[in-house]
Amino acid sequence: MMASLRDLLARCPVVLAPMEDVSDAAFRRACRSVGAELCVTEFVHVDHVIAGSKTARRKLALGADDRPTAIQIYGADPQRLLAAAQIAERAEPAYIDLNCGCWVPKIANKGAGAGWLRDPAAMIEMAAAIVRAVALPVTVKTRIGWGPESDMPIIDLARRLEDVGVAAITIHCRTALAGHDGPADWTWASRARDVVTIPVIVNGDVRTADDVVRALEQTGCAAAMVGRGAIDHPWVFREARAALRGERIAGPTDEERRAMFALLTAENVALRGERVGVGVARRHARVLGEQIAALRPRLFAARSLVEVRDILGA
């Protein structure tokens, strides 16, 4: 299993990050249309997974054209995380990812997400139990530490996660308390990579194709994970793949930007129905670039996919 995950990352060294209310099936398909390959779902709360809620079913559903995709789960109770991992495994994702890095206070302060960093021993025990319980590779996405410690726990943590069978680690190179403030320090990913043999994925401030190249060159990590940079510019994936080949390609044309917004709207309508889907797609309006100022009023007044396509000329 571990070898196959290493091979997957070698083939797909630029990964779409799990982002709540962003990296759903609609956005993943749009990103794949412009070069993304390996993706991670929005995080799914273990209670919703176990209860089989409508939200969880939507997030866990992986179509034939939505692969390779990993499923990310989160929660504070280790037994419920284990149960949710077993349920998520039935969707046959590329791997199961444990969210130990979400810094949002309403999540972390309850012990989920980055809250696990306040008790690394408990995190290790939880991860070990899940590794034993499922056949798929189990990975962990985390941060370099909880607070402003001078000696971050990530180095020892990476070593111990490997010891219990975790197949790869994604490191967002900020502390939990930093949130998205200040620059990400990629040297922590490099230092963690030096002490483990499993793949390490570097995350944080990886927004552009040039960032991907620099992050991989500076850290020696197996892959780089792109999050917020893909929201406004999903073309980062094709640009990064070209950059890793030593090539530089042109950015999207205005026509491509309009086509992307039309695609995102169509995918959201297919996923959620027309009324909700058209509204949800508006959160992606920034893919239109400089055209957004002229198009926004009409697009935000549109109520159907046909109207959106007419406005875009798509």
ChimeraX attribute file (.defattr): number of C-alpha atoms within 10 A of each C-alpha:
attribute: neighborCount
match mode: 1-to-1
recipient: residues
	/A:1	12
	/A:2	16
	/A:3	12
	/A:4	12
	/A:5	20
	/A:6	19
	/A:7	13
	/A:8	15
	/A:9	21
	/A:10	13
	/A:11	13
	/A:12	18
	/A:13	24
	/A:14	31
	/A:15	22
	/A:16	27
	/A:17	21
	/A:18	24
	/A:19	16
	/A:20	11
	/A:21	12
	/A:22	21
	/A:23	24
	/A:24	22
	/A:25	25
	/A:26	22
	/A:27	24
	/A:28	25
	/A:29	20
	/A:30	20
	/A:31	25
	/A:32	20
	/A:33	16
	/A:34	16
	/A:35	18
	/A:36	24
	/A:37	24
	/A:38	23
	/A:39	28
	/A:40	26
	/A:41	28
	/A:42	21
	/A:43	25
	/A:44	24
	/A:45	20
	/A:46	26
	/A:47	18
	/A:48	14
	/A:49	25
	/A:50	17
	/A:51	11
	/A:52	15
	/A:53	12
	/A:54	11
	/A:55	12
	/A:56	19
	/A:57	16
	/A:58	15
	/A:59	20
	/A:60	28
	/A:61	18
	/A:62	19
	/A:63	10
	/A:64	7
	/A:65	11
	/A:66	17
	/A:67	18
	/A:68	17
	/A:69	23
	/A:70	26
	/A:71	26
	/A:72	27
	/A:73	25
	/A:74	27
	/A:75	26
	/A:76	22
	/A:77	13
	/A:78	19
	/A:79	14
	/A:80	17
	/A:81	24
	/A:82	23
	/A:83	17
	/A:84	24
	/A:85	28
	/A:86	19
	/A:87	17
	/A:88	27
	/A:89	19
	/A:90	10
	/A:91	15
	/A:92	18
	/A:93	23
	/A:94	21
	/A:95	25
	/A:96	27
	/A:97	27
	/A:98	28
	/A:99	25
	/A:100	26
	/A:101	29
	/A:102	23
	/A:103	23
	/A:104	15
	/A:105	16
	/A:106	11
	/A:107	17
	/A:108	23
	/A:109	15
	/A:110	13
	/A:111	19
	/A:112	24
	/A:113	28
	/A:114	30
	/A:115	27
	/A:116	26
	/A:117	26
	/A:118	17
	/A:119	12
	/A:120	18
	/A:121	13
	/A:122	13
	/A:123	21
	/A:124	20
	/A:125	15
	/A:126	20
	/A:127	23
	/A:128	20
	/A:129	16
	/A:130	26
	/A:131	21
	/A:132	14
	/A:133	13
	/A:134	18
	/A:135	13
	/A:136	21
	/A:137	23
	/A:138	27
	/A:139	26
	/A:140	23
	/A:141	23
	/A:142	30
	/A:143	30
	/A:144	29
	/A:145	28
	/A:146	24
	/A:147	14
	/A:148	13
	/A:149	10
	/A:150	7
	/A:151	9
	/A:152	16
	/A:153	16
	/A:154	23
	/A:155	20
	/A:156	13
	/A:157	20
	/A:158	29
	/A:159	18
	/A:160	19
	/A:161	23
	/A:162	20
	/A:163	13
	/A:164	17
	/A:165	20
	/A:166	26
	/A:167	27
	/A:168	27
	/A:169	25
	/A:170	28
	/A:171	27
	/A:172	27
	/A:173	23
	/A:174	28
	/A:175	25
	/A:176	27
	/A:177	17
	/A:178	15
	/A:179	14
	/A:180	15
	/A:181	9
	/A:182	9
	/A:183	11
	/A:184	18
	/A:185	17
	/A:186	24
	/A:187	14
	/A:188	21
	/A:189	28
	/A:190	22
	/A:191	15
	/A:192	22
	/A:193	23
	/A:194	16
	/A:195	13
	/A:196	19
	/A:197	13
	/A:198	21
	/A:199	24
	/A:200	29
	/A:201	27
	/A:202	33
	/A:203	28
	/A:204	21
	/A:205	23
	/A:206	24
	/A:207	20
	/A:208	19
	/A:209	23
	/A:210	15
	/A:211	15
	/A:212	28
	/A:213	20
	/A:214	16
	/A:215	25
	/A:216	20
	/A:217	11
	/A:218	13
	/A:219	22
	/A:220	18
	/A:221	21
	/A:222	22
	/A:223	25
	/A:224	28
	/A:225	25
	/A:226	27
	/A:227	20
	/A:228	17
	/A:229	16
	/A:230	22
	/A:231	21
	/A:232	16
	/A:233	20
	/A:234	28
	/A:235	26
	/A:236	26
	/A:237	25
	/A:238	21
	/A:239	23
	/A:240	25
	/A:241	21
	/A:242	15
	/A:243	16
	/A:244	18
	/A:245	10
	/A:246	9
	/A:247	10
	/A:248	14
	/A:249	11
	/A:250	6
	/A:251	13
	/A:252	19
	/A:253	11
	/A:254	14
	/A:255	12
	/A:256	15
	/A:257	24
	/A:258	24
	/A:259	18
	/A:260	24
	/A:261	23
	/A:262	23
	/A:263	20
	/A:264	27
	/A:265	28
	/A:266	23
	/A:267	21
	/A:268	24
	/A:269	21
	/A:270	13
	/A:271	15
	/A:272	16
	/A:273	12
	/A:274	17
	/A:275	14
	/A:276	14
	/A:277	22
	/A:278	27
	/A:279	19
	/A:280	17
	/A:281	22
	/A:282	15
	/A:283	14
	/A:284	17
	/A:285	22
	/A:286	17
	/A:287	24
	/A:288	23
	/A:289	15
	/A:290	11
	/A:291	14
	/A:292	15
	/A:293	10
	/A:294	9
	/A:295	15
	/A:296	16
	/A:297	10
	/A:298	13
	/A:299	21
	/A:300	14
	/A:301	11
	/A:302	18
	/A:303	16
	/A:304	19
	/A:305	18
	/A:306	13
	/A:307	15
	/A:308	21
	/A:309	19
	/A:310	13
	/A:311	16
	/A:312	17
	/A:313	11
	/A:314	15
